[in-house]
């Protein structure tokens, strides 16, 4: 994993886009958070990542949280609450287009009312 905050954010959203609601999703999520917890060059935005995951893929987040050992640092971080909007802003996403690009990988055209 590259020790650069933006690269880590990009890697997180790439992982979110690849989740396909199968049993292997938990392995990808666990591996991502395990690798990000080893970063020492900066403080990874772990709570922000978990908030986004909880918002956009609640089933995977809850399965991930259940798989954690109680009272470990990762379990405690998974129990923290943060508003989704605050998490996205902290991750540098400030517009609908940036959100669509990060979560869906593309910008979805909105029909104009006329």
C-alpha positions in Angstrom: 0.0 0.0 0.0 1.4 3.4 -1.0 2.1 5.7 2.0 0.2 8.7 0.4 -3.2 9.9 1.8 -4.8 10.5 -1.6 -3.5 7.2 -3.0 -5.1 5.5 0.0 -8.4 7.3 -0.5 -8.3 6.3 -4.2 -7.6 2.7 -3.2 -10.5 2.7 -0.8 -13.0 3.9 -3.3 -11.6 1.4 -5.9 -12.3 -1.3 -3.3 -15.8 0.0 -2.7 -16.6 -0.1 -6.4 -15.4 -3.7 -6.6 -17.6 -5.0 -3.8 -20.3 -7.2 -5.4 -22.2 -8.6 -2.3 -20.4 -11.9 -2.2 -18.7 -13.6 0.7 -15.3 -12.5 -0.5 -16.2 -8.9 0.1 -15.4 -9.2 3.8 -11.9 -10.5 2.9 -11.2 -7.5 0.7 -12.5 -5.1 3.4 -10.5 -6.8 6.2 -7.4 -6.8 4.1 -7.7 -3.1 3.2 -8.2 -2.0 6.8 -5.4 -4.4 8.0 -3.0 -2.9 5.5 -4.1 0.7 6.2 -3.5 0.1 9.9 0.1 -0.5 9.2 0.7 2.9 7.7 3.0 5.1 9.8 3.7 8.0 7.4 0.4 9.6 8.2 -2.8 8.9 10.1 -5.2 7.0 7.8 -8.8 8.3 7.7 -10.1 5.0 9.1 -13.3 6.4 10.7 -14.1 8.2 7.5 -13.6 5.1 5.5 -15.8 3.1 7.8 -18.5 5.7 7.7 -18.6 5.7 3.9 -18.6 1.9 3.9 -21.4 1.9 6.4 -23.4 4.4 4.3 -22.9 2.9 0.9 -22.7 -0.8 1.7 -24.2 -1.3 5.1 -24.4 -5.1 4.8 -20.7 -5.5 4.2 -19.9 -3.0 7.0 -22.0 -4.9 9.5 -20.5 -8.2 8.5 -17.0 -6.7 8.8 -17.8 -5.2 12.2 -19.1 -8.6 13.4 -15.9 -10.3 12.3 -13.7 -8.0 14.5 -12.4 -9.1 17.9 -14.2 -7.1 20.6 -12.3 -4.3 22.3 -9.5 -4.2 19.7 -8.6 -0.8 18.2 -10.3 -1.7 14.9 -13.5 -2.7 16.7 -13.5 0.5 18.6 -13.0 2.5 15.4 -15.8 0.6 13.8 -18.0 1.7 16.7 -17.3 5.4 16.2 -20.0 7.6 14.7 -19.4 10.3 12.1 -21.9 11.9 9.7 -21.5 10.7 6.1 -21.2 14.2 4.8 -18.4 15.1 7.2 -16.6 11.9 6.3 -16.8 12.7 2.5 -15.6 16.3 3.0 -12.7 15.0 5.1 -11.9 12.6 2.2 -11.9 15.5 -0.2 -15.3 14.9 -1.8 -17.2 18.1 -2.0 -19.6 17.8 -5.0 -22.1 15.3 -6.3 -20.0 14.7 -9.3 -16.9 13.8 -7.2 -19.1 11.5 -5.1 -20.5 9.7 -8.1 -17.1 9.3 -9.6 -15.7 8.0 -6.3 -18.5 5.6 -5.4 -19.8 4.6 -8.9 -16.7 5.2 -11.0 -18.6 7.4 -13.3 -20.8 10.5 -13.3 -24.5 9.8 -13.7 -26.3 12.3 -15.8 -29.4 13.8 -14.1 -32.4 14.6 -16.3 -33.2 18.3 -16.5 -36.7 19.3 -15.6 -38.1 21.7 -18.1 
